[in-house]
Amino acid sequence: MKINKLAIENYKYFCSLEGSDYIASEFALETILKLIKKFKLSSVLEVGLGIGSVSDTVLKFSKLNGLNIKYVGTEKNEFCLEVLPENVKKYNEIQVFSELNAVSNNKFDLIIIDGLDSSLIELKKFCAPNAILFIEGGRENQTKSMLDIFSKCLFVNVITLKKNPSYAHEDRSVKSYIGGGQLIFINPTLKMKLFWIRQKALTFIKRKIRKIIKK
Ligand SMILES: C[S@@+](CC[C@H](N)C(=O)[O-])C[C@H]1O[C@@H](n2cnc3c(N)ncnc32)[C@H](O)[C@@H]1O
């Protein structure tokens, strides 16, 4: 199954579930899967599992492609903890911790930040040498603190020209663009540098197109 098809199908499915208000966007799911495929990422830490849209999508992708992705996530909201086992088909493959502090000192290729955690400042210890951070949506404060910690990183705000689909939660207007994400390469390889240049160019072009459409 193509990445965008899986992202759309799973996003649509999670939109139909209770508590879908805060789920990661369709664009975020697609971006995360593309990163996993392109850079052959095999371990993921998600800060803020929520109701499980990201973890379920990644683990489905992993199964469909015969991968063996280690998935660790944090969550302490009672409602989310209750629905996660029902929502995530491969829930038994996730190691769930209440907060970052409780995560054993593992290193991850991809760290997805989609929730709050008071220990985020210590994220460095969870990073594999060439780790990628994906911050869902705007999250200005968290992005700023990550850019302060990883002063030599490459950073790009990835955006899309797609608007929210009709099946998205009612708070997400079909007239607004789907939220983007913040991509941080803490110690980029050459392949990551080339990818980053392309993303910077795409964001530049998409911003121009948005301005033209607005006029
Ligand atoms: C943006 S959400 C995380 C969404 C998650 N990555 C997903 O795609 O399902 C951030 C935090 O909001 C809280 N949260 C998410 N959904 C909630 C809900 N339906 N009710 C209460 N809290 C929720 C959880 O603590 C979660 O970690």
The ligand as an SDF file (V2000), in Angstrom:
LIG
                    3D

 27 29  0  0  0  0  0  0  0  0999 V2000
   -1.7600   16.1870   20.3880 C   0  0  0  0  0  0  0  0  0  0  0  0
   -2.1490   14.9580   21.5380 S   0  0  0  0  0  0  0  0  0  0  0  0
   -1.2850   13.5590   20.9310 C   0  0  0  0  0  0  0  0  0  0  0  0
   -1.9480   12.9230   19.7700 C   0  0  0  0  0  0  0  0  0  0  0  0
   -1.3400   11.6390   19.3100 C   0  0  0  0  0  0  0  0  0  0  0  0
    0.0050   11.7930   18.8170 N   0  0  0  0  0  0  0  0  0  0  0  0
   -2.2020   11.0270   18.2500 C   0  0  0  0  0  0  0  0  0  0  0  0
   -1.9730   11.3190   17.0720 O   0  0  0  0  0  0  0  0  0  0  0  0
   -3.1670   10.3320   18.6020 O   0  0  0  0  0  0  0  0  0  0  0  0
   -1.2310   15.5130   22.9190 C   0  0  0  0  0  0  0  0  0  0  0  0
   -1.7340   15.0930   24.2790 C   0  0  0  0  0  0  0  0  0  0  0  0
   -3.0520   15.4940   24.4850 O   0  0  0  0  0  0  0  0  0  0  0  0
   -3.7070   14.5880   25.3810 C   0  0  0  0  0  0  0  0  0  0  0  0
   -4.9010   14.0860   24.6890 N   0  0  0  0  0  0  0  0  0  0  0  0
   -4.9670   13.6510   23.4190 C   0  0  0  0  0  0  0  0  0  0  0  0
   -6.2120   13.2770   23.1010 N   0  0  0  0  0  0  0  0  0  0  0  0
   -6.9540   13.4950   24.1940 C   0  0  0  0  0  0  0  0  0  0  0  0
   -8.3180   13.3190   24.4830 C   0  0  0  0  0  0  0  0  0  0  0  0
   -9.1560   12.8790   23.5690 N   0  0  0  0  0  0  0  0  0  0  0  0
   -8.7510   13.6530   25.6970 N   0  0  0  0  0  0  0  0  0  0  0  0
   -7.8870   14.1530   26.6210 C   0  0  0  0  0  0  0  0  0  0  0  0
   -6.5720   14.3520   26.4080 N   0  0  0  0  0  0  0  0  0  0  0  0
   -6.1180   14.0180   25.2000 C   0  0  0  0  0  0  0  0  0  0  0  0
   -2.7540   13.4670   25.6640 C   0  0  0  0  0  0  0  0  0  0  0  0
   -2.1800   13.6110   26.9330 O   0  0  0  0  0  0  0  0  0  0  0  0
   -1.7340   13.6310   24.5450 C   0  0  0  0  0  0  0  0  0  0  0  0
   -0.4740   13.1830   24.9220 O   0  0  0  0  0  0  0  0  0  0  0  0
  1  2  1  0
  2  3  1  0
  2 10  1  0
  3  4  1  0
  4  5  1  0
  5  6  1  0
  5  7  1  0
  7  8  2  0
  7  9  1  0
 10 11  1  0
 11 12  1  0
 11 26  1  0
 12 13  1  0
 13 14  1  0
 13 24  1  0
 14 15  1  0
 14 23  1  0
 15 16  2  0
 16 17  1  0
 17 18  1  0
 17 23  2  0
 18 19  1  0
 18 20  2  0
 20 21  1  0
 21 22  2  0
 22 23  1  0
 24 25  1  0
 24 26  1  0
 26 27  1  0
M  CHG  2   2   1   9  -1
M  END
$$$$
